[in-house]
Amino acid sequence: MKKTENPSAAASTDKTEKLQKVLARSGLGSRREMEAVIEAGLVTVNGQKATLGDRVSIRDRITVRGQPISARSEEELPRRIIMYNKPEGELVTRKDPEGRRTVFDHLPRLKGERWVAIGRLDINTSGLLLFTNDGELANRLMHPSHQIEREYAVRVMGEVTEEMLQAMREGVMLDDGLASFTAIQWVGGEGINSWYHVVITEGRNREVRRLWESQGVTVSRLKRVRYGNICLDKRTKMGEWVELTQAETDQLSALAGLEPKAAAPAAAPRKGFKTRKPVHAIGRRRK
């Protein structure tokens, strides 16, 4: 007698999703990156060149740049997130033609997957970088529509007035549109050097630096200290990473509008994250 197939398993394999979402979940990059790969004609489904908007199931045969990929259902893929303390001088890219150091040189290896960076930091910016094996999560956490807060510690050189701070709160027109800080707080400094904490809710190129430069002052140090609900752990040394706990992974997933799911066992002993009060209210510079 033929054994009856598990109905729930069959439903899982027959479920269709957008191709770029499946590719992103396979760890090949963010959803936006996968859309570009599809549009470039580098993806096939069951031997046919794929187009943007195609829907696939995990039963379909998918190749990217001629290489077959193992499509997995969302339920099969554990969600992993790591926090990396980026030093200045490293690039957020997989390979650099000039042979410079990249953040990916220090990350743990994944079998059959790859880490996707949640946002970027330029070569002269240090601090918190998040990576995940879940491309859909990365895409949502970076997308402007989710308004995920990023907090930076900034050292500026030059006289800063209350009028300048107010202008950056209300919004400054940059080359790529209006930009503003949702919060600014003075935290110390002497002479012409002052430290501030600022918060933005998008990740445009060099946005923090350009906002300050629009006021005629120079950013001499820039460090990201928070992304969403995750604050940089001061016990984590430059160039090292730690894996988020299940609770922290669930909190970030909720910010992105995704259901919680089991995380994989950590690749190294987990370290706790020190909670630091984020900047919410706008502070004034002390006299």
Residue pairs with C-beta under 8 A, 6 or more apart in sequence:
12 58
12 73
12 75
13 57
13 58
13 59
13 73
14 57
14 59
15 57
15 58
15 73
16 55
16 56
16 57
17 55
17 56
17 57
18 53
18 54
18 55
19 34
19 38
19 43
19 45
19 50
19 52
19 53
19 54
19 55
19 56
19 62
20 31
20 34
20 35
20 38
20 52
21 31
21 135
21 136
22 56
22 58
22 62
22 71
23 29
23 31
23 34
23 37
23 38
23 43
23 62
23 64
23 69
23 135
24 30
24 31
24 33
24 34
24 116
24 134
24 135
24 136
24 138
24 139
25 72
25 74
25 77
25 134
25 135
25 136
26 69
26 70
26 71
26 72
26 113
26 135
27 110
27 112
27 113
27 114
27 115
27 116
27 133
27 135
28 34
28 37
28 64
28 69
28 114
28 135
29 37
29 114
29 116
29 135
30 116
30 135
30 138
30 139
30 142
31 135
31 136
31 138
31 139
32 139
34 135
35 52
37 43
37 64
37 65
38 50
38 51
38 52
38 54
39 52
41 49
42 64
42 65
43 49
43 50
43 62
43 63
43 64
44 50
44 62
44 63
45 54
45 56
45 60
45 61
45 62
46 60
46 61
47 61
50 62
56 62
56 71
57 71
58 71
58 72
58 73
60 71
61 68
62 68
62 69
62 71
63 69
70 112
74 261
75 261
77 133
77 134
78 133
78 261
78 262
78 263
78 264
79 132
79 133
79 134
79 137
79 249
79 253
79 261
79 262
79 263
79 264
80 132
80 133
80 134
80 243
80 249
80 263
80 264
81 130
81 131
81 132
81 134
81 137
81 243
81 244
81 248
81 249
81 252
81 263
82 107
82 108
82 115
82 130
82 131
82 132
82 241
82 242
82 243
82 244
83 128
83 129
83 130
83 230
83 232
83 233
83 236
83 241
83 242
83 243
83 244
83 273
84 103
84 106
84 107
84 128
84 129
84 130
84 131
84 240
84 241
85 126
85 127
85 128
85 129
85 232
85 233
85 236
85 237
85 238
85 239
85 240
85 241
86 92
86 103
86 121
86 125
86 126
86 127
86 128
86 129
86 238
86 239
87 126
87 238
87 239
88 123
88 124
88 125
88 126
89 100
89 101
89 123
89 124
90 100
90 101
90 102
90 103
90 105
90 123
91 100
91 101
91 102
91 103
91 123
92 102
92 103
92 117
92 120
92 121
92 129
93 102
93 104
94 102
94 104
95 102
96 102
100 123
103 117
103 129
104 115
106 239
106 240
106 241
107 115
107 131
107 241
108 241
108 267
108 268
110 133
113 133
114 133
115 131
115 132
115 133
116 131
116 132
116 133
116 134
116 135
116 138
117 129
117 130
117 131
117 138
118 129
118 130
118 131
118 132
118 137
118 138
118 141
118 142
118 227
119 129
119 130
119 141
119 142
119 150
119 203
119 227
120 203
121 127
121 129
121 224
122 205
122 206
124 222
125 222
125 223
125 224
126 222
126 223
126 224
126 238
127 152
127 153
127 222
127 223
127 224
127 225
127 232
128 224
128 225
128 226
128 227
128 230
128 231
128 232
129 224
130 141
130 227
130 230
130 252
131 241
132 138
136 258
137 252
137 253
137 256
137 258
140 146
140 256
140 257
140 258
141 148
141 227
141 228
141 252
141 255
141 256
142 148
142 203
144 201
144 202
146 255
146 256
146 257
147 201
148 201
148 227
148 228
148 255
148 256
149 182
149 199
149 200
149 201
149 226
149 227
149 228
149 278
150 199
150 200
150 201
150 203
150 224
150 226
150 227
151 197
151 198
151 199
151 224
151 225
151 226
151 227
151 278
151 279
152 197
152 198
152 199
152 200
152 208
152 222
152 223
152 224
152 225
153 187
153 195
153 196
153 197
153 221
153 222
153 223
153 224
153 225
154 195
154 196
154 197
154 198
154 208
154 212
154 219
154 221
154 222
154 223
155 189
155 193
155 194
155 195
155 219
155 220
155 221
155 222
156 193
156 194
156 196
156 212
156 217
156 218
156 219
156 220
157 192
157 193
157 217
157 218
157 219
157 220
158 192
158 216
158 217
158 218
159 192
159 217
160 194
160 196
160 215
160 217
160 285
162 284
162 285
164 215
164 216
164 217
165 184
165 282
165 285
167 215
168 180
168 181
168 184
168 198
168 211
168 212
168 214
168 215
169 180
169 181
169 182
169 184
169 282
170 180
171 178
171 179
171 180
172 178
172 179
172 180
172 211
172 214
172 215
173 179
174 207
174 210
174 211
174 214
175 210
176 204
176 205
179 200
179 204
179 207
179 210
179 211
180 200
180 211
181 198
181 199
181 200
181 211
182 199
182 200
182 201
183 197
183 198
183 199
183 279
183 280
183 281
183 282
184 196
184 197
184 198
184 199
184 279
184 282
184 283
185 196
185 197
185 198
185 279
185 281
185 282
185 283
186 194
186 195
186 196
186 283
186 284
186 285
186 286
187 195
187 196
187 197
188 194
188 195
189 195
193 220
194 285
197 225
197 279
198 208
198 211
198 279
199 278
199 279
200 207
200 208
208 219
208 222
209 219
209 222
212 218
212 219
213 219
223 232
224 232
225 231
225 232
225 276
226 232
226 276
226 278
228 251
228 252
228 255
229 248
229 251
229 252
229 255
230 244
230 248
230 252
230 273
231 273
231 274
231 275
231 276
231 278
233 242
233 271
233 272
233 273
233 274
234 274
235 271
235 274
236 242
236 271
242 268
242 270
242 271
242 273
243 266
243 267
243 268
243 270
244 252
244 263
244 273
245 263
245 270
245 272
245 273
246 262
246 263
248 273
249 260
249 263
250 260
253 259
253 260
253 261
254 260
